[in-house]
Amino acid sequence: MPEAYVFTRYGGPETEALIEVDRPRPGPGEVLVAVRAAGVNPVDWKQRTGFRRPGEDGEQTFPAVLGNEVAGVVEETGEGVTGFAPGDEVFGTAVAGGYAEYALLAAGITAHKPAGLSFTDAAALPVAAATAYDGVRQLGLPAGATLLITGAGGGVGVAATQIARAEGLRVIGVASESKKDSVEALGAVHVPSGPGWAERARAAAPDGVDAVYDLVGGEVLTEAADLLTDRARLITAGATEDAVRALGGARVVRARTAAVLDAVADLVVRGELDPLVTRTYPLEQAGAALREVENGHAHGKVVIEVGADA
């Protein structure tokens, strides 16, 4: 039987296990893929603690497979699926978990993987890079504008920095001191996070910032809002809709389309976006991969590789 890394109840890392599971069967509008790589994101461990994304309803069933983004090879297609066939190399968002040998993807938000894109890099795109792309496009800043990104050293921040730079924006990246070199290597001005970061950001942008893309939330979001004269240019993927609306901003509006996946993949192929996968783990070490992200130690993206040709 195929294996998957799951959580057996809500809680901490003690709820996780690598177990044997039945091979999924694709329903209408779904494709079954043999997983070659699965991206690791903060939302993965948050879901283990009981977090549900907006629009998710119904009771969580256990065991639940961890992971949300996958790249692999189509094995089977469900009823009504067109445009995909067994053997196609694809990537997308997992319907019910991606840290597994097999996963289901929704055909409507699954894209064909370009030949010049590795499975490992493709698996880093559907959540982090697509969120980054949606946010930068939502702001719609003109070339030359200054964008401040909080949490610039994480997966979404790394992608947002590069996408913004490709759009001709000046980027100020707020991240830990340990991530200074990687943030600056992407072409951003690094501002150390921690107490007093907002004053350091003001010093780095004496003419002010035109927009803020927040990936942290909480007090950082509140402090970031004070840097703007136009709060409509405040967006977040790190806080709730209510929290950011109270400050005059908005959540990142996710397009969740195959067209966005095609766009970010094209950026990678053209050399304008590096998913910056800095660490890979085999499936049997999925717990260690998730700990690296959960503990905030990851620089760039962490990916779980399944199979030898990721």
C-alpha positions in Angstrom: 0.0 0.0 0.0 1.2 3.6 -0.7 2.4 5.7 2.2 1.4 9.2 3.4 2.4 11.5 6.2 -0.7 12.3 8.3 -2.0 13.8 11.5 -4.3 11.6 13.5 -6.0 14.4 15.5 -5.7 18.1 16.2 -2.6 19.0 18.2 1.2 19.2 17.9 3.9 17.1 16.2 3.0 14.2 18.4 -0.1 13.7 16.3 1.9 13.0 13.1 2.8 9.7 11.6 3.9 8.0 8.3 1.3 5.3 7.6 0.0 3.1 4.8 -3.2 4.4 3.1 -5.5 3.3 0.4 -4.6 4.7 -3.1 -7.1 7.6 -3.7 -9.6 7.5 -6.4 -10.3 10.6 -8.4 -13.8 12.0 -8.3 -15.5 14.3 -10.8 -13.1 17.1 -11.8 -10.1 15.6 -10.1 -6.8 14.0 -11.3 -4.8 11.4 -9.4 -1.1 12.0 -9.5 1.9 9.9 -8.5 3.7 12.5 -6.3 7.2 13.4 -7.2 7.5 16.4 -4.8 5.4 18.2 -2.2 6.0 21.7 -1.0 6.0 22.5 2.8 4.2 25.6 4.0 3.3 27.2 7.4 -0.4 26.5 6.6 0.4 22.8 6.8 1.2 22.8 10.5 -1.5 25.3 11.2 -4.1 22.9 9.7 -2.8 20.3 12.0 -3.7 22.5 15.0 -7.3 23.0 13.7 -7.0 26.0 11.3 -9.5 25.9 8.5 -9.1 28.0 5.4 -12.0 30.4 4.5 -14.7 28.5 2.8 -13.7 25.1 4.3 -16.6 23.5 6.1 -17.6 20.1 7.3 -15.9 17.9 9.9 -12.3 17.1 9.5 -11.8 13.3 9.1 -8.8 11.5 10.4 -6.2 10.5 9.6 -5.7 13.6 7.4 -2.8 13.8 5.0 -0.6 16.9 5.5 0.5 19.2 2.7 -1.1 21.5 0.1 1.1 21.7 -3.0 2.2 18.9 -5.2 4.0 18.1 -8.5 3.8 14.7 -10.1 2.7 12.5 -12.9 -1.0 12.0 -13.8 -2.1 8.4 -13.1 -5.8 8.6 -13.6 -8.5 11.3 -14.3 -12.0 11.6 -12.9 -15.3 12.1 -14.6 -15.5 15.3 -16.7 -11.8 16.0 -16.7 -10.4 17.3 -20.0 -6.9 18.4 -20.9 -5.1 15.9 -18.8 -4.1 12.3 -19.5 -2.0 9.6 -17.8 1.7 10.4 -18.1 1.3 14.2 -18.0 3.6 16.0 -15.7 1.6 18.5 -13.6 1.6 20.6 -10.5 -1.2 22.1 -8.4 -2.9 22.3 -5.0 -3.7 19.1 -3.3 -7.4 18.3 -2.6 -6.7 16.3 0.5 -3.0 16.4 1.3 0.2 16.1 -0.6 2.8 14.5 1.6 2.1 11.2 0.0 3.0 8.8 -2.8 -0.4 9.6 -4.4 -2.5 12.7 -4.2 -5.6 14.2 -5.8 -5.6 17.5 -7.5 -8.5 19.7 -8.7 -8.2 19.7 -12.5 -9.4 23.3 -12.8 -6.4 24.6 -10.7 -3.8 22.2 -12.0 -1.2 23.1 -14.6 1.1 21.2 -17.0 4.7 21.4 -15.8 7.0 22.9 -18.4 9.9 20.6 -19.4 12.4 23.2 -18.2 10.9 23.1 -14.6 11.9 20.4 -12.2 9.3 18.6 -10.1 11.0 20.0 -7.0 10.8 23.6 -8.1 7.2 23.1 -9.4 6.1 21.8 -6.0 7.2 25.1 -4.5 4.9 27.2 -6.7 1.1 26.5 -6.1 0.9 28.0 -2.6 3.8 30.3 -1.9 4.6 31.6 -5.4 1.0 31.8 -6.5 0.1 33.8 -3.3 3.0 36.1 -4.0 2.0 36.6 -7.6 -1.7 37.3 -6.6 -0.7 39.9 -4.0 1.8 41.8 -6.2 -0.8 41.9 -9.0 -3.5 43.0 -6.6 -1.5 46.0 -5.5 -0.9 47.0 -9.2 2.0 49.4 -8.3 3.8 51.3 -11.1 7.4 50.7 -11.9 9.6 52.6 -9.5 7.2 52.4 -6.5 8.4 51.2 -3.1 6.9 48.0 -1.7 7.6 46.9 1.8 7.3 43.1 2.5 7.2 41.7 6.0 8.3 38.1 6.4 10.4 38.6 3.3 12.7 35.6 4.1 9.9 33.0 3.9 8.5 31.1 0.9 5.9 33.7 0.0 8.2 36.6 0.8 11.0 35.3 -1.4 8.7 34.9 -4.3 7.0 38.2 -3.8 10.3 40.0 -3.7 11.4 38.5 -7.0 8.0 39.1 -8.7 8.0 42.7 -7.5 11.5 43.3 -8.7 10.6 41.8 -12.1 7.8 44.4 -12.2 10.3 47.2 -11.6 9.5 47.9 -8.0 11.9 48.9 -5.2 11.5 46.3 -2.4 12.2 46.7 1.3 12.3 43.2 2.9 11.7 42.8 6.6 13.3 39.6 7.8 15.5 38.2 10.6 19.2 39.2 10.6 20.0 35.6 9.7 18.2 36.0 6.4 19.9 39.3 5.5 22.2 37.9 2.8 19.4 36.0 1.1 17.0 38.9 1.1 19.7 41.3 -0.4 20.7 38.6 -3.0 17.1 39.0 -4.4 17.6 42.7 -4.9 15.7 44.0 -1.8 16.9 46.4 0.9 17.0 44.3 4.1 15.5 45.7 7.3 16.0 43.5 10.4 12.8 42.3 12.0 12.2 42.5 15.8 11.6 45.5 18.1 12.1 48.8 16.3 11.8 47.4 12.8 9.3 50.1 11.7 11.8 52.9 12.6 14.5 51.0 10.7 12.1 50.8 7.7 11.4 54.5 7.8 15.2 55.1 7.7 15.5 52.8 4.7 12.7 54.6 2.9 12.9 58.3 3.9 10.4 59.2 1.1 8.0 56.6 2.5 6.6 53.3 1.2 3.9 53.1 -1.4 2.5 49.8 -0.3 2.9 47.0 2.2 2.6 43.2 1.6 2.3 41.7 5.0 3.1 38.0 5.6 3.3 38.1 9.4 0.2 39.6 10.9 -0.3 40.6 14.5 1.6 43.6 15.9 3.8 43.7 12.8 0.7 44.3 10.6 -0.4 47.1 12.9 3.0 48.7 12.8 3.2 48.3 9.0 -0.1 50.1 8.5 1.4 53.2 10.2 4.0 53.4 7.5 1.3 54.1 4.9 -0.6 57.3 4.0 -3.0 55.2 1.9 -4.2 52.2 3.9 -5.8 50.8 0.7 -2.3 49.8 -0.3 -2.0 47.5 2.7 -2.6 43.8 1.9 -1.9 40.7 4.1 -1.6 36.9 3.8 -0.6 36.7 7.4 -3.8 37.9 9.2 -7.5 37.5 9.1 -9.9 39.6 7.0 -11.3 41.3 10.1 -7.9 42.2 11.4 -6.7 43.8 8.3 -10.0 45.5 7.5 -9.9 47.2 10.9 -6.7 48.8 9.7 -8.1 49.9 6.4 -6.4 47.1 4.3 -7.5 43.9 2.7 -6.6 40.2 2.5 -4.7 39.0 -0.6 -7.4 37.8 -3.1 -6.3 34.5 -4.4 -7.2 33.8 -8.0 -6.6 30.0 -7.6 -6.5 29.4 -11.4 -4.4 27.3 -13.7 -3.5 30.5 -15.5 -1.7 31.8 -12.4 0.2 28.6 -12.1 1.2 28.9 -15.8 2.3 32.5 -15.2 4.6 31.7 -12.2 6.0 28.6 -14.0 6.8 30.8 -16.9 8.6 33.3 -14.6 10.8 30.4 -13.4 11.6 29.2 -16.9 12.5 32.7 -18.0 14.9 33.1 -15.0 12.9 35.9 -13.3 11.8 33.7 -10.4 13.8 31.3 -8.4 11.6 29.2 -6.0 14.8 29.1 -3.8 14.3 25.6 -2.6 17.0 25.5 0.0 16.3 22.1 1.6 14.8 18.8 0.5 13.7 15.8 2.5 12.5 12.3 1.6 9.0 11.3 2.5 10.1 9.3 5.5 11.6 12.5 6.9 8.5 14.6 6.3 8.2 15.4 10.0 11.7 17.0 10.0 10.8 19.0 7.0 7.6 20.3 8.7 9.6 21.1 11.9 12.0 23.3 9.9 9.1 25.4 8.6 7.1 25.3 11.9 10.1 26.5 13.9 10.8 29.4 11.5 14.2 28.1 10.6 13.7 27.7 6.9 15.5 30.0 4.5 13.4 30.0 1.3 11.4 26.8 0.5 11.5 23.3 1.9 10.3 20.5 -0.3 9.6 16.8 0.3 10.8 14.7 -2.6 9.0 11.4 -3.4 10.7 9.1 -5.9 14.1 9.4 -7.5 13.3 11.8 -10.4 12.1 14.9 -8.5 
